[in-house]
């Protein structure tokens, strides 16, 4: 479960970078929501120590 959560977080960060650099006006709000989810997933992984 921990590896899957970490993988999802990394994928979301990569998608955020692509969206932020490639399409800043079109999907700005959605991209920032994805970034927040990714950061929360990483923090949860760090807190759990897995």
VENZI-V337209 format. One record per residue. RES is the residue in one letter. PHI is phi in radians with two decimals (none if undefined). PSI is psi as a letter, one per 20 degrees, with the letter a starting at -180 (NA if undefined). Layout:
res/phi/psi
RES/PHI/PSI
RES/PHI/PSI
//
This chain:
res/phi/psi
X/none/g
X/-1.13/g
X/-1.14/h
X/-1.15/g
X/-1.10/g
X/-1.13/g
X/-1.09/g
X/-1.08/g
X/-1.08/g
X/-1.13/g
X/-1.09/g
X/-1.13/h
X/-1.16/g
X/-1.11/g
X/-1.10/h
X/-1.09/g
X/-1.08/g
X/-1.09/g
X/-1.18/h
X/-1.19/g
X/-1.48/h
X/-1.70/h
X/-2.39/m
X/-1.17/h
X/-1.56/h
X/-1.26/g
X/-2.27/k
X/-1.02/g
X/-1.13/g
X/-1.12/g
X/-1.11/h
X/-1.23/h
X/-1.12/g
X/-1.09/h
X/-1.12/g
X/-1.07/g
X/-1.09/g
X/-1.12/g
X/-1.14/g
X/-1.08/g
X/-1.11/g
X/-1.17/g
X/-1.10/g
X/-1.06/g
X/-1.14/g
X/-1.18/h
X/-1.16/g
X/-1.25/h
X/1.32/j
X/-1.54/NA
//
